[in-house]
Amino acid sequence: MKKNLRFRDGKFKMMQMTDIQDTPGIDKETIRLIEAALDQEKPDLVVLTGDQVKGYSPKLRGERKEEFARELIGEICRPMQERGIPFTLAFGNHDVEKISAHAQLAFYQEHDCCVAYDTPGLSGCANHTVEIEGADGTPALNIYMFDSHGNDGLSAYQPMQQDQIDWYRETRDELKEKVGDYVPSLAFMHIPVEAMYRLMTVSKKRGKSGQPGFAGFKQKNTYYSLDESRAAGRYKEPLCVPNKDGGLFDAAKEQGDMLGMYFGHDHKNSFHGKVDGVDLGYAPGCGFAAYGDGVYRGVRVFEFDEQSPRDYTTRVVYYKDLFNRKRVRKISHWLMDQTPSSVDDGVRKGVKVLVGLGVIAAIAAALIILL
């Protein structure tokens, strides 16, 4: 059932959480981060943008996988439920590896703070809107939640589907008829759109901050760095976009209603910038049971004023700031941060390890000869 929210005293605050990526018995530091962020910021709505469930875990692949998924989802929802904070969600590529999105959505909907639902007839699951009403009861802000689907092979992701884009356009136009003008909106999904690469500069040398491209942007001796004249924040891993442009960004910039589009998926990235008048940005991963950016795990916060919703502000609240920490607490968390972020990253790190081992072996052989 569709549920609407309202501005309170002309203000509305949202919090984006992404990539919790865990199993039942969720990591205590993850819950600690979530609870501290909720208590400090007191958002009116929480948006989960995918990979809540570590679908590749053996525990979530056996006969009791749905039982365990339900238990995990209950743990994730509990901080919002206990505080009476509404939440909504999108699914990521890992959520749905072995458990259907529709089954998981039903588990979320068991919690009365859940405002997510599925729009029938669209590709994926949990494509929906959350309308934020103004003082007169009409929508003053609209939130679009998109299913960005899953993997397409080992090193690629599926694009947004045309029926989802058509649904967005139809919804946008219906809201205009209802209100009299296009309603300022944000879109949330798990996997970033290709337009994120327009916030990059390109070089043939990796340099200090350069990262290789991904999917259609992957080319030999081509590296991407954050264009600091157009974007700000932390950029620590490649932008893992779909294998082709589905066309959602082009639709989003057509009428000026879409203020911004925000993503998860690339756990170590938390930058944002503007392309063709649309803000594009990441929230950092907040889960300690998956790789991340050390104490730069966190959440993204959005604040709106009903009188000028287009002038919203956004910022990232990091774990390090909540707890005044300079490094992660456990060696296991540090080791988790060293794991590859993708197949391509795994290959690169594997090559480095082999080269390192080769150098050590060569030094050892030389020492043996000398001795």
N, C-alpha and C positions, 0 to 999 in steps of 0.2 A: 504493500500500500504506500502511495506517495505521501510523504510528510514534509511540510514546509516549516522553516524556521524564521525568526524575526530579528531585526536589528533591536538592540536594547539601548535606550537612551541615545539613539543615533549611531551606535557603534556596533561593530561585529568583528570578532577575531576568530581566525581559523588556524589550525595546526596540521601540517603534513608530516606523517610518519611513513617510513618506507623500509623495506628489506629487513624486517625482523628475522625472517628466515630461520626458524627454529623448530624444535620438536617438543612434545610434552615434557614438563619440568624445565620450562623456558629459563634461559640463562638469567641469573639474578641481577647481573649488571644491566641487562637490557631492561628489565622491569624497573630497576632503580632509576635509570635514565628517563623512562617514560613517565613514571610517577612524579619525579622531580620537575620535569618539564611541564606537566599538567598543573602541578601545584603552583609553580612560579607564574605561568602565563594565563591560566584559567581560560582556555579557549571556549568559544561557543559551539564549535564544530571541529571534530578531528577527521582528517582524511587519510586513510591508509592506501598507499599506492603500490601494493603488490609485493609478492614474495614474502607474505606473512608465514607461509608454510614451506618447510624445507622438504620439498617433494622428492628429492633424490635420497633422502635418508632411508636406510633399510627398515626403520621402524614405521615409516609411512608408506611402505610398499607391501606389507604382509596382509594376512587375513583380517587383522584388526585395524587396518589402516584408517578406516572411517571413524572408528571409535577413538583412535589416537588423535586424528585431525580435530574431532569435536572437542576433545580435552584441551588441545593446544589453543584452539580458537577461543575457548572459554577463558583461558589464562590471558590471552591478548585483550579480550574485551573487558576483563574485570576492572582494570584501572579506570576506564571511562564509565563503566556501569556503576561503580562505587561512588563516583563523583557526579553522576547524573549528567554526563556530557554526551550529547549526540555524536554519532560517528557514522561515516560511510566508507566505501572501499571500492577498489579496483583489484583485479587479479593480475598476477605476474606470470612469467614463464615457468617458474618453479612450483607455484601453487598447484598447478593442474597436471603435473607429470603423471600421477597415478590415481588421483582422486578428482572426480568431476567438479567443475566450478559450481554447478547448480546444487550439488550436495553440500558443498562448503557454504554457499550463500544461505542455505537453510539453517546451518549451524549458527551463523552470525545473526540471523533474524530471530533466533531464540532469545536474544537479548533485546529488551525493549528500548534501549538507547540506539539501536541500529536503525538508520534511516535509508539504508541501501535497498534496492529492489532491482528486478530485471525487467527490461522493456521487451516484451515478446516479439519474436520475428526478426531480431537483429543477430548478426554474427557475434559469437562469443557469449558472455554472460555478465550481468550486472552493468550493462550500459544504462545509465539513468541520469536524471537531473535532480538537483536539490535547490529549490527556490528559497531565497532569503527575502522575506517580505519587509517592506518599509512601514512607516507609521500609518499609511493609508490602506495597508493590507494588500497592495499590489507588489509584484516582484521588483525589488530594487537591485538585486544581484542574483545571478544564476550560476550554478556549479554544474559542469558537465563531467560525468565519469565515463571513461571509455575502457573497454577491454582491448588491450593491445596484443592479445593472443600470445602464442608461445614460439618455440623454436621452429626453425625451418632448416634442418640439418644441424651439423655440429657447430658451425660458425656463422649462423645467420638467423634472423628473426622475421616473422611474418609481418607484412604491412597492414595498415588499417584497411578495412574492407569498405567497398563503395556504399553498401547499405547503411553503414554507420555514419558515413559522411552525409548521405542523403537525409538521415534522421536528424543530424545536427542542423542542417540547413532548414528543414521543416520546423523543428522546434524553435529555432531562432526567429523564424518568420511568424510563427504562431504567437510567440511572446510579444513581438512587435505589435501585432494586431490587438492583443489584450491590453497592452500598456500604452501604446501610441508611439513608441520609439523602441529602438533596439536596446535590450537590457544588458548592462555591463556584465561580463561573464569571465570565468576562469575554467580551464579544462585540466583535468588530472588523468594521468595514465601511467603505466609502468615503464614502457620502452620509449625512449626519446624519438622525436621526429628528426628527419634528415637535416632540417633547417638549423639544427644546433651547430652544424659544421660551419655555418656562416658567421659564427662567433669566433672562428679560428683564423690564425695566419698559417701559411704553408711554407715549409722549408725543406730543402734536400738534406739538411743536417739536423740531427736530433736535438742538439743543444741541451740546455739545462732542464727545460720543462716540456720538450716535445714528446708527443706520443704518436705511435703509428695509427693509421686509419683503420676503419672497420667496414666490412661489407663492400659497397660500391666505392668507398673512399680508401680502400686498402691498395696501395701501390708501392712498388719497390723504391726504397730511398726517399720516401715522402713522409714528412712528420708534421704534426699539427700542434700549435701552441695557442694558448688563450690570447685573443686580441684584447689587451687591457684597455684599449680606447673604447671598446663596445661592451665589455663584460667584466665582472668582478667576482671574486670568490676563489675557492680551491678547485684546481683541475689536476687530478692525479692519475687518471686512467683513460684509455681510449673511449670515444663515444660509440657505444654499441647500438647502432641504429638498425632498422629493418633492412632486408636485402634489396628493397626498392621503395620508392616514394609512393605511399598510398594516396596522397593528395589532401590529407586533412589540414595541413598547415595552409595550403593555398585557399581552402574553403574558409579557414578561421580568420584570414586577414581581409576577406571580401567586404564586410560591412562595418567594421570598426567596433563590433560588440565584444570581440574576444580580446580581453586585456592581457591575458597571459596563459601559457601552457606549462605545466610543471610535471616532472618525471622523477622516477627512482631508477632502479636497475643497475646503474654504474655507481657502486657504493661509495667510492672515494671522491666523487665529484659533488661539489655543492655551490657551483657558481651560477650566476644568472646574468642575462643581458637582453638586448632588444633587437629584433629583426623585423623590418617592415612594419613597425609600430606595434608588434606583439612581443611581450616579455616571454622569454624562454628560460627555464631554470631547473635545477636539480634540488632535491633534498638529499642530504647524506644518508647512507644506511645507518640505522640505529640499533641493529642487532649485533650482539657480541658472539653469537654462535656461527657467524659467517664472516668472511674477510671484510675489512673495513679500513677506515683512515685513522686508526688508533683512537686518541682522545678527541678527534674531530668527527666522531660519530655524533649524530644529533637529530634535530627536527627543524623544519622550516615554519615560520610564523607569518601570517598575513593579517593586516589590520585595515579595516574599512570604515569610512565615515559616510553615513547615509546621504549627506549633502553633496559629497563629491567622491563617489565610489571609484571613479576612474583614477583618482590620485592615491590609490592604496599604497601601503608600504609593505615590504617583506624583508625578513632577516632570518639568519640561522642561529639557533641556540645550540651550542656544542656541549658535549659531555664535560670537556675540560673547564668550561666556564661555570657549569652547574656545581662541580665538585672541586674546583681549583686543583686539578690534576694535570701534570705534565706528561704522564705516560700511562698506559693501561696497567691495571692492577696485577693481572696474572700472566705468567709466561704462556699459558695456553691461548690467551687472547692475542698476544704478540705473534705467536706461531700462526694463528688463524689469519692474521693480517698479511703473512708472507705467501699464502696460497694464491694460485693463479686466479685472475678475475675472468678469464675466458680460455678457450682452447688455444687461441693464438698466443695469449700471454703465457700459458703453460709451456708452449713450444719454446718461446723466447727464454723463459727462465730455465728450462731444461738444457738448452744450449749453453747458457751461462754456467750452469753447474758442471756440465761435461767439460767445458773449457777450463774451469777452475780445477777440476780433478786432474785434467791433463797437465796443467802447470805444476800442480803439487807432485804428480808422479814424475815429471821431468826433473824437478828440483831434487826429489828423493833419489832418482837414478844417478844424477850428477854427484850427489854427496857420497853415494856408495862407491862410485868410481874413484873419487878423490881420496876416500878413506882406504 
